Amino acid sequence: CARHAGPPDGGWGWMIVAGCFLVTICTRAVTRCISIFFVEFQAYFGQDYARTAWIHSIVDCATMLCAPLGSLISNHVSCQVGIMLGGLLASTGLIVSSFATSLEHLYLSLGVLTGLGFALCYSPAIAMVGKYFNKRKALAYGIAMSGSGIGTFILAPVVQLLIEQFSWRGALLILGGFVLNLCVCGALMRPIALKEDHKNSPEILEHDSVHEAQKRDLKRMSICSPLIKAWSHECLCYCSWKEYDFLLMPGFMVLAVSVLFMAYGCSPLFVYLVPYALSVGVSHHQAAFLMSILGVIDIIGNITFGWLTDRRCLKKHRHFCYLFAVGMDGLCCLFLPVLKNFPLLVPFSFTFGYFDGAYVTLIPVVTADVVGTSSLSSALGVVYFLHAIPYLVSPPVAGWLVDTTGSYTGSFLLCGFSMIFSSMLLCFARLAKKFRRTHLQSLTNGTGTKQHNWTNGAIAYSVTAELDQKDAEFLHMDKTSYSNR
């Protein structure tokens, strides 16, 4: 474990970025490409939109729902162990899915097992980037998170080709072998100990609840013994509270609520973009190409927004950049129902992909600005956990609307308004915070002069009262001699 006073902003950190880049390809890009299997699953098993959409929903839900578990393993065991274990589980889930005989089989193998594996990899890898970078944090996250877009750009046509050549079973089997690369990514995640972590983390030997006798015992114990003897119930409660005390921060509460609405709005589009394109007469290859366009523009959004928000003029306004990107994606969803052919859907993929990459890059950056670097891993686990319920519910709800109305309009409008509401909620909270701070500053300035005079008087009194004893005796003798005269 390397020890540093602060984030190195380079060095092995770039290997961490490369590892996180590969993790996002193997997790988020593969999850997006599951939508290409949607029509195949629907035709093979003879099911409606709503039932088939549960596959994608369960993958996303399991990935986000188990994100705190990934953070827990990363914090208390090892980030490397967690990612390698996740890679094995995800690969096993995809391979088992290639032998599926029903949708329920896919719910468990492709949904639960693969999603759990992705969860153990995703949030720990993203948190590691935040530990290695500070000044260039947004740029590092932009490069790392661009793996999602690059992976979608490459994998979308490749998966379509694999389905045509080997059927959906062969394509899932090959993806299972590809996802094993997560084990290689885990090997790159070298732990780092920062001064901030040491200062903010609860040290057992310095904690008041541990008695002196226990401290002496701890020094004589072997490596495994502290897990049994030292971690009393009180210490465990203290550690758990210190890891998750950010949950009571007002800024994090607002961010958490906004994430719920944002996650509800963004998920259905990746499930239904290809089926919607096919429904308006676009060919299979053109529909897969739309996903590729969305993926490659996602990359540009990742990197350019990351670079821009690292500039001095925008660094203080990352929050507003994030909510602007979320709001623009919401507007794109509102216009989607009127786009009825391939030439009109291409600009949509460009615009939605760019702003999707922008806000995905800024999620960990904004979270770090709210809770600090020391709590970033646990906070990201909670943030991605909050994605779980919307990811689980929104695609089936959108599918139900399509089955009921016979149109995609209601589904896309609901997604758009949900993302716009998320953006507006953050905007109003930010403005209220700024107004409150300005009001407090005006009150402070009104009483500042009196407080300043009082402070100076107190300092003068303190200095006078602490005169040296010899100087006081000298003054007394001089005064006596003057009186005798």
Order of alpha helices (4+ residues) and beta strands (2+ residues): beta-alpha-alpha-alpha-alpha-alpha-alpha-alpha-alpha-alpha-alpha-beta-alpha-alpha-alpha-alpha-alpha-alpha-alpha-alpha-alpha-alpha-alpha-alpha-alpha
